[in-house]
Amino acid sequence: MKQPSFLVLILLFALALTGLGRPFPGASDQVRPSILAGTWYPGDPEELQSAVGRYLAHADFHPLPEGATLLALVSPHAGYRYSGATAAYAYRVLQARPWPTVVVVAPSHRVPFQGISIYDRGPYETPLGRIPVDSDFIADLKDRIPELPCVERAHAVEHSVEIQLPFLQTVLPKFRLVPVLMGRVGWEDCVRLADVLASMWKDRPFVVVASTDLSHYHSDAEARLLDERLIDHVRNLDARRLWTDLREGRCEACGGAPLATILLYARRFRNPQASILHYATSADATGDRSRVVGYLAAALWIRKGAKADDSEAEPALESSGESSLTAREREILKDIARKAIEARLHGTDPPRIDGDRLTEGLGRKRGAFVTLKIQGRLRGCIGQIVGRHSLAETVARMAEAAAFQDPRFPPLRAEEWPRVRLEISALTPLRRIGSPGEIQVGVHGIYIRKGWRSGLLLPQVAVEYGWDRQTFLEHTCQKAGLPPDAWKDSDTEIYVFSAEVF
């Protein structure tokens, strides 16, 4: 064989120094080695394969309905001794289809950073072998979220992604990994990641795994109460209430942001479903019920034929960056509404809205409706769609208007007041939609405008009367003084909004 010339050798050496000879520009061959082998799970390949196989064999298989498509899984991330039996319930579902790409969304426990990080440096390694990252998927994700960094030091020491991998390697012999860590994030970060994943779904097949444990270090009885609340939110795909309850301490999850993200992601599809596959605490493995950790396995899926591009979009609260109200803020608003009505009844001035009571959330300009009922029957309802004042001031004004200015009812009398039940609906901004198919009954309210006529119905109205989407549209048209089918006209503008109702 002819030897390369001296000039060729010099050229090859120069290419190596500059990095131009790498097969994938911007990537590297850097391996992220296992940090858990021999501790959180067995370090010997045969022993690890056998342990994962035993967990899978003992887990009941919960098949999805025929034709259903899996969107995401919830899986715990403790050592296999504690949570392996629960994780197996989630991964049994994956055995039904050979997914080419798995996006693992997990919390960062040890290295604090702001926002979301994606690992793009090279393969992850476990005793069962190396798992390549999906460079094309990651590049696409970075195009859609340009500021997405790789916080390498966080990935280097984080267990919540790695603990999922031996299970994935067992049920999916050939797949590529997209490792995502969430650091200090807000609601808007979860929304953005969910939106981007949903936008990518129609271009390529992938499944998402949210890595999270539940409550930490309570008694077994206390943990089960806390976790039951969280599981209800997962079952109902209610990301917003999950987020609020996590903030208020009514439930716990160290992977709360990944969990909220996949619930939001699932809600981007038509008629998403959640299956709770298994729940346990560490006491089920150790027998110690004094200080336990909770573990959940769940699957999020859609029925045959559902698509992301005809999805029922999440309400504007999720896309506007506004935060949900805290329990304290809701109580303050209720108190403001009551005192506004009582001041009018007694002929006194309502108290000022300022000081500690005017939190950041209550100071935002938001629309709101106040509804009064007596024994379940409407007694007044007035609202303001667009927030021209702070939410606190809007609620005070609308409460007084609902009690004394609703033209459908006489002014509220003092003897009626003790029997009044008061309900507040804090609105998100209106969002015009291009198709009625975007309306999600029970989540969205509707505002219809045609010419000089307009009408609005709150989200809870459709639920109270058991309406489907078309009936909801027809009644909103009638509220505007339009024919019931006016929503079909090309010059009719249809807007949606959501409401925090309390």
Secondary structure as UniProt FT lines:
FT   HELIX           6..18
FT   TURN            19..21
FT   TURN            25..26
FT   TURN            38..40
FT   HELIX           45..58
FT   TURN            66..67
FT   STRAND          69..75
FT   HELIX           80..94
FT   TURN            95..96
FT   STRAND          101..107
FT   STRAND          116..118
FT   STRAND          124..126
FT   TURN            127..128
FT   STRAND          129..131
FT   HELIX           135..144
FT   TURN            146..147
FT   HELIX           152..157
FT   HELIX           159..162
FT   TURN            163..164
FT   HELIX           165..171
FT   STRAND          176..182
FT   HELIX           187..201
FT   TURN            202..203
FT   STRAND          207..211
FT   STRAND          216..218
FT   HELIX           220..235
FT   TURN            236..237
FT   HELIX           239..248
FT   TURN            254..255
FT   HELIX           256..266
FT   TURN            267..268
FT   STRAND          273..281
FT   HELIX           283..286
FT   STRAND          292..302
FT   TURN            304..305
FT   TURN            309..310
FT   HELIX           316..320
FT   HELIX           327..346
FT   HELIX           355..357
FT   HELIX           360..363
FT   STRAND          368..374
FT   TURN            375..376
FT   STRAND          377..384
FT   HELIX           391..404
FT   TURN            407..408
FT   TURN            414..416
FT   HELIX           417..419
FT   STRAND          420..427
FT   STRAND          431..432
FT   HELIX           436..438
FT   TURN            441..443
FT   STRAND          445..450
FT   TURN            451..452
FT   STRAND          453..457
FT   HELIX           459..465
FT   HELIX           469..479
FT   TURN            480..481
FT   HELIX           484..488
FT   TURN            490..491
FT   STRAND          493..497
FT   STRAND          499..501
//
